[in-house]
């Protein structure tokens, strides 16, 4: 499948296809940087929720 994507985008993007492949832009959901962003987002939401939980319980 990657060969098909390369053949599709190479006429338009030229040498940038190699850069995009290395960055994982053709397989975003399996790229390590995407997983790292998901982990960072999850940790951030968890920390913010735990930080605000005592204030929310005090009001209710």
URGIHU-V580716 format. One record per backbone hydrogen bond with DSSP energy under -1.0 kcal/mol. CO is the residue of the C=O (numbers start at 0). NH is the residue of the N-H. Records with the same first field share a line. If there is no record, write none. Layout:
BEGIN
CO: NH + NH
END
This chain:
BEGIN
0: 4
1: 5
2: 6
3: 7
4: 8
5: 9
8: 12
9: 13
12: 15
13: 16
15: 19
16: 20
17: 21
18: 22
19: 24
26: 29
27: 30
30: 34
31: 35
32: 36
33: 37
34: 38
35: 39
36: 40
37: 41
38: 42
39: 43
40: 44
41: 45
42: 46
43: 47
44: 48
45: 49
46: 50
47: 51
48: 52
51: 55
52: 56
53: 57
54: 58
55: 59
END
